[in-house]
Amino acid sequence: MIGLPQSTEFNKRIPKQKFYENLTVSPSLKQSFVDQIKTIYWRNKIAASTVNIAEGTDVEEIEVFEIKLSGEAIDEGILKQMDKEIPYHILFLLEFEGKYQAWIGYKEEAQSGSSAFKVNNYYHTEWLQADDLPVKMEGLSIEAVYENFVRQVAGGQLGESNSAESLKDSVEKDLQKRALEKEISNLQKKIRKEKQLNLQMKLNDQLKRLRKELKDLC
């Protein structure tokens, strides 16, 4: 589908119940699996054992999952649950009525030192024809391939793929930008509602400071 080598093909259907039969999964998330997911296919396994690339330390394998949806929307908690259950990095290809979105999370080992992973943020493309997805396997190591997947799917949100900045730093900067943008939006609403001129002036000073912080990050 995205031009991956035939040697990486796996093509195994996975029952969606596998991901929500865990007792810790909330009833609402179980219902999201039932309502939003038609089928899940494990399409590819990208690793040093399946394609001619160097092994990695932080990234061991990248799995490609195709998820056929009942509608255009997906509960992000579904992807988080799948990422939690699968101890490898995952590229999700969502399909609805013949169009696709690519989704990927920035996934790293939890600080606890266990084999668990945490996903800090998800990125996704628009709905596109399969051949138009901006996702290509590029890189000489499994870690480079993963980083390029994240940057490709994120588009301009994380800067250029050839940036000297590490992927971790790019993601952290993006999260800071989003937090500042949200804070700026909330402050603007507060200013519009404020009737007292002196308080408006104080809030405007805060707004200028936040805008400068955002500009410095960009």
N, C-alpha and C positions, 0 to 999 in steps of 0.2 A: 504493500500500500504506500509506504513512504520510501520505497527503493532500498530496503534493507537486504543484505545478502541472504540467499536461500539457506545458507548454513545456519542462520539464526532462527529459522522458522520453527515454531513449536505447535501452534494451532490446536490448543486443547481447550475445550469448553469447561468452564468452572461454574458449578451451581452457586447462585448468588446466596443461598442459605448458608454457605460456608463462612460468609463474612458477618452474619448477624445471629448465628446460633449461640454465640458466646453470651453468657448470662449477664455480663456487665453492659451489654449494648442496650440503650434505652428503647422503650416501646416506640417512640416517635421516629428514631433512626431506623428501626426495623421496618416501620411502615413506609419510610422513604425508599428503602430497598425494594419493597413489594410494589409500590406505586410507580416508581420512576425508572426501574431497571427491567429491561426485557431479558437480555442475555449478556454474559461476560465471556470473552474469549482471551486466553493467554496466547497472543500471536507470535511473539518473538522473545528470545533470550539472547541478549548481547553480552558477551563475556570473552575473555582471552581464549576460552575453550571452544567457542563457536565461530570466532572471526579473528583475523590476524591483527590483533592490537595488543599493546602491553597491558599487563595486569596493573591493578590499582591497589592502593592501601585504604583510602576512605570509601571508594566505590568498588565493589566487587563484581556486581552484575547490574544490568539495566533490563527490566522486564517491560514489554510493550503489551498493554491490555486494551482490547477493543470492547467498549461498552455500548450496547444498543439501548437507546433510551425510549421511553414512552412519550416524552415531550421534550421541548428544548431546555427546560430547567433541570438542574441537578442540585441536590443538597450537598454542599461541600463536605459535610460530615461523612458522606458515603466514601469519598476518596480518602479522607483521613482514616477511616476505619480500615480500608483496604491497605493503605500504607502502613498502618499499625500491625496488621496481620502478616504482611509480606516483608521479610527482613532484607529486602533489596530495594534499589531505586526503581521507580516506576514512571514510564511515560504512558499517559492515558489518552486514547483516541476515542472520543465520544461520537456516536453516530445517531442521527435522527433524520428520517426521510431523505436519505442519500447524501446528506451533508455532514461535515465533520468539524469538530473542535479538538485541538490538541491541548491537554492540560498536563502540568507537571508541578510538583512541589519542590521547594528547596529543602532537601531531606538530609539531616545530619545525625550523627550518633548523639544520644542523650548524655548530658554531663555526668550522669550517675556512673558511667563506665561500663554499664551493662551493654548487651547487644541490641537494646531498644533504640529506636529512632524517633526523632521528632520532626515535624514539618512546620517550618516557620511561616511559610507563605506559599500560596498557589498562584500560578500564572496560566493564562490560557489565550488562545487565538480567537478570532471571530469564527462564525460558521462559514466554512469554505468547502469547495469540491475537494475530494481527497488529493488530487494531483496538485492542488494549489496550497496545500499546507506547507508552511515555511520550515519544515523539519527535515534535516538531512544528517546522516551519520558522518561527522567530521572529527578528526583527531587521531593521534597515534597511540593514545592510551584510553582505557575505559573511563578514567576521570575526565579527560579532555572531551570525550564524546558526551558525557553527562553535562558538563559545563556548557557545551555548545547547544545541547538540547534546551537547557534552561534559558539561555540567552536568546535562542531562536524563537521559542514560544513566548517569551516575555516581550519580544520586540524592542522598542526603544526605551522601555522602562528601566532596563539595566545597563544601558550604554552599548557600545560596540563590542562585538565578539572578540576583537583583537585588543581589547582594553588591557592595560597593564594591571589594573585593579583586580584583586581576587574576586571570585564569585561571592564568597561570604561577605566581603566588604560591600560589594554592589547591592546585595540583598538587604543588608543592614541599612545602607544609605536609603534604599527605596522605602523601607519601613519607616524610617525617620521622616522622609518626605510626606508619606501618607498621613502620619500622625500630625505633622505640622499643618498640612492642608485641612485636615479635619478640625484642628484647633482654630485655624484662621476662619473657617466657615462658621463655626459656633460663635466666635467673637464678633464677626460681622452681624450676625443675627441679634446678638446682645446689644450692640451699638445702635442698631435700628430701633430697638425697643426702649432704649434708655432716654429719659426725658430731661435729666439734669445735665447741663452743659459741662460742668466741671468733671463729672463722671465720664461723659462722652470723650472728653479730652484725654483722660487717663487711659481709657480703653483704646483710643486711637494710638496712643503711644505704644501700648502693648502690641497692637496690630502691626505697627511699623517694625517693631523689633522681630516679630514672628516672620514677617515678609522678608526681612533681611536674612534671617536664619535660613529660610527656604531658598532664597536666591544664592546664598553661599554654598548650599548643598548641590545646586544644579550645575 
